[in-house]
Amino acid sequence: MAKRHHNQKGNLESLFLHMEELVLANSGEDEFEEVFKLLIAKLWDERSQQSRFHCHSTDEVTFEAIAKLMQQAEKEWSGVLDDVKPRLTPEHLAICVDAISKHNISNDSLDVIDSFFEFIVAKSAKGAKGQYFTPRHVVELCVRILQPASSETVLDPACGSGGFLLHALSFVRRNERLDSVEELQNFCGEKLWGFDIDARAIRVAKALMVLAGDGNSNIIRLNSLLKPEMVGLFNNTDEPNLTIEDICRSRIKRHKGFDVILTNPPFAGEIREKHFLDCYTLANKKYRVERDVLFIERCLELLKPGGRLAIVLPHNKFAGNSFDFLREWVLKKARILAVIGLGRHTFLPHTHQKASILFLQKNHPSMKISPDYNIFFAISEKDGKNSKGQFILCESALEMGDAWDTIDHDFSEITENFTRFLRQENINFKD
Ligand SMILES: C[S@@+](CC[C@H](N)C(=O)[O-])C[C@H]1O[C@@H](n2cnc3c(N)ncnc32)[C@H](O)[C@@H]1O
């Protein structure tokens, strides 16, 4: 028997609701931005052992002390904060500071902070523009199937809050016993790459990477669908016009493509700009194309030969007649390793869309594949959520465990069957 998920974010979530009731709702400011800044200031205060995050002699003195912590945090963790000044009045700020000062963020696990960020992002964005977090047990499934190693570059070109990068990091850490700070920082600094078009998502991802122990992650705001041949067309806009290739050229030695890409592009949205469509084969001279279709082509382009991709896609890409051309194109470019169908509640409450995950390995000249090779197919029958999109926990789960261990899903069985499939088919990712 499974049980309903009870507020795993516990204290932080009720703390937020309390502050919302007291001041945030009537402040006229963006609740997410103000709470996010306060949490970062508190985290910096704890990390730097200053003990300055509390109410001082007057509200104005408190305001100055908190503003200073925000500035220092941004200096240390560049790009985590956009605005280093509280926007709340000193009176309102002091009420929030008093509430948060009793909480010790360093005592919270990364999972707790992660799901708290999800809670406040969802509250302010309401799933707008497909900017919801990928459920963490789905993220972990992708990582366990593709098994990234510390010697490999890992990319998420639609990284959002950085879920895939965080889980890749903890997988490598566990799997290879990467314990020293130096090893960890080298891996994060050289191998983990995350890009997203949304400024807020980038800040959340950076903050979570800081919490995971990496102060200097490669998380950058840009439009991942932008290709080198398109740059120059955007000089008059506010949109970022760097490409992933620009970043790789300047920061990665002898870059021949990424070893592993793990991603969940937005399910919704179409691209209509002609200069984008002209650069994508899969646009196929159409005047509008679904954004995830372009993401598939872009991911295959960014992978090195022999590199592996896990991409979460809406079900129509796997079954719809109108996407025959897409499936044929992918089959020519790569070996399909697996397709895993997810349950219909998996992405609730954000979207009702049914989704599957495509796993593949990009063609490599030395890859020998028979024309009728086998593909691993699985359908999850336990998606770990109820019809309202609330998590269902295993009966034996501890409230504080991570998503993989606590949520009632059947992904462990799927992963074991996939490992057996790899052995039977004699597939070795490291060949
Ligand atoms: C479903 S969310 C990814 C969630 C992420 N895996 C996580 O767990 O937080 C899709 C993300 O794609 C980003 N995105 C959409 N179009 C993009 C583009 N052209 N370039 C880069 N990122 C884009 C959105 O901003 C959003 O954060």
The ligand as an ORCA input file, in Angstrom:
! r2SCAN-3c Opt
* xyz 0 1
  C      10.552     21.320    -18.773
  S      11.688     22.586    -18.448
  C      13.141     21.718    -17.976
  C      13.107     21.385    -16.544
  C      14.416     20.920    -15.992
  N      14.782     19.609    -16.495
  C      14.286     20.913    -14.477
  O      14.215     19.844    -13.900
  O      14.159     22.004    -13.899
  C      12.160     23.181    -20.026
  C      13.184     24.299    -19.969
  O      13.569     24.627    -21.313
  C      13.899     25.997    -21.337
  N      13.926     26.443    -22.739
  C      12.889     26.611    -23.585
  N      13.330     27.006    -24.801
  C      14.677     27.079    -24.710
  C      15.702     27.429    -25.625
  N      15.418     27.779    -26.877
  N      16.982     27.407    -25.193
  C      17.280     27.057    -23.930
  N      16.350     26.722    -23.018
  C      15.067     26.730    -23.399
  C      12.815     26.628    -20.472
  O      13.198     27.905    -20.017
  C      12.676     25.598    -19.364
  O      13.478     25.927    -18.249
*
